[in-house]
Amino acid sequence: MIELFTDPWILGLVLLGTILGITVGAVPGLTGTMLIALSLPLTFSMEPVAGLVLLVAMYVGAVSGGLISATLLRMPGTPAAVMTTLDGYPMASSGRPGRALGLGVGASLFGGLISWLALWQLSEPMADWSTKLGPWELFSLVVLALALLAGVGDSTRARGLLAGSLGVLVAMPGMHPATGELRWTLGMTSMNEGFRLIPVLIGMFAIGKILEDLTGKEGEVEKVSGKDSAWIPFGVWKKQLINLFRSSGIGTLIGVLPGVGANIGSLAAYMAAKRASRQPDEFGKGSEEGIVASESANNATVGGALIPLIALGVPGSVIGAVLLGALIVHGLQPGPLLFRQNPEAVHAIIGTVLMANVLMFLVMLGFARWIAKLSFVPKKILFPLVAGCCIWGAYALNGLWFDVVVMLVFGLVGWRMEKAKLPLAAFVIGFVLAPVAEENLCAGLMASGGSYLPLLTRPISLCFLITAVVLLLWKKKGSANTP
């Protein structure tokens, strides 16, 4: 892994990906998912390791970059930075924008390093353990992941499950994984392979966002001023040590859970910090503890989300779903075989998380204020540029205009889902995991002669199913009064 990152080309890609991620994360309306989905076609001609390095660096940078506009403009650049606005902006508007940015960037680095350590130490043991899983266990694992969709986003549990179910439904057209028969193709040869992942993602997260912004009301951008230093003394970090470890741990653990994401990790850590604080009344008014908790947690979800991706082939976030597609496009099989057949890819992913977090820290401290000015780019310039990139990205996948049409259709779908408060993350996770579940279920049924009993007679499979049922029942009980 060390030898890999002595290559100037690889280091340059890490730096480029991190800067692009920070830039996009800092601009409200642009997301890391959009950036990675649009950049994926660019990696087709690259070596698999180089392509993965670029995309993972973008992931790290995008999650971090959201704190810039959240702190300086009270406009979260990413959903994960929503909690940061509660304390970052009040601190910045009181004349301490440098301190607010310094706390956020330092906490982001700490959370990223903690999650990198977990990724480094846990991904291979988890992969070795997963070799003991057969098709029944893998199917039950996907059922468990789908059960977690009930809590995705700020919507009700029912809406989360509905969005996930719609994603599963959209994954059905195409070739049956066991029999090879075509289904739901409407007689169109273009539908023989079903809906491809990249056009669906670009449509829902890029075109859908453009439509949402074009039809919504533009809010007034609020500015802050101040020339205080962004360098935070060691004594301040010493006081925040327990908060840093607690929030980073929460973020890492939540990142491992498929479909949950950085915004939920940030919220959970923020609320935990508020409950543990000796000054809970300061939260929402410029609390240093609030900024540290939010930013360390949302960055820690990055390494956490990559653990199930490379160890089990199960994406732990929406961006993880795009990276899963990137691995497959480059001919790599996520899961335990990745460690044996392509260890250099695993080392590249793990090493990039470390390098990107360090570079993110240096870049953001030095250039945060200049990057934030990108928020003032007129939408009449930004939107046509993004839309053109979307069309190019969808067409470049296979040279088919059908993929462009799919992208536009799912742009409308994503826009309407946002209007109906149906979480897009749940839809995408359902769309990605449905073929995995069906393939393993078919393999299990063929091995057992059509019997479903192994789902209950195999201990690990039964454990996954029981956990899924408990999660669903617990969430229903907890959300009885949820509107």
HELIX and SHEET records of a PDB file:
HELIX    1   1 LEU A    4  THR A    6  5                                   3    
HELIX    2   2 PRO A    8  ALA A   26  1                                  19    
HELIX    3   3 GLY A   32  SER A   39  1                                   8    
HELIX    4   4 LEU A   40  THR A   43  5                                   4    
HELIX    5   5 PRO A   48  LEU A   72  1                                  25    
HELIX    6   6 PRO A   79  ALA A   81  5                                   3    
HELIX    7   7 VAL A   82  SER A   93  1                                  12    
HELIX    8   8 PRO A   97  SER A  130  1                                  34    
HELIX    9   9 PRO A  135  ALA A  147  1                                  13    
HELIX   10  10 LEU A  148  GLY A  151  5                                   4    
HELIX   11  11 ARG A  157  VAL A  170  1                                  14    
HELIX   12  12 THR A  189  MET A  191  5                                   3    
HELIX   13  13 LEU A  197  ILE A  202  1                                   6    
HELIX   14  14 GLY A  203  ILE A  207  3                                   5    
HELIX   15  15 GLY A  208  THR A  215  1                                   8    
HELIX   16  16 PHE A  234  LYS A  239  1                                   6    
HELIX   17  17 LEU A  241  VAL A  256  1                                  16    
HELIX   18  18 ALA A  262  ALA A  276  1                                  15    
HELIX   19  19 PRO A  280  GLU A  282  5                                   3    
HELIX   20  20 GLU A  288  LEU A  312  1                                  25    
HELIX   21  21 VAL A  318  VAL A  329  1                                  12    
HELIX   22  22 PRO A  336  GLN A  341  1                                   6    
HELIX   23  23 PRO A  343  ALA A  372  1                                  30    
HELIX   24  24 LYS A  373  PHE A  376  5                                   4    
HELIX   25  25 LYS A  379  ASN A  398  1                                  20    
HELIX   26  26 TRP A  401  LYS A  419  1                                  19    
HELIX   27  27 LEU A  424  SER A  448  1                                  25    
HELIX   28  28 PRO A  454  THR A  457  1                                   4    
HELIX   29  29 PRO A  459  GLY A  478  1                                  20    
SHEET    1   A 2 GLY A 174  MET A 175  0                                        
SHEET    2   A 2 LEU A 182  ARG A 183 -1                                        
END                                                                             
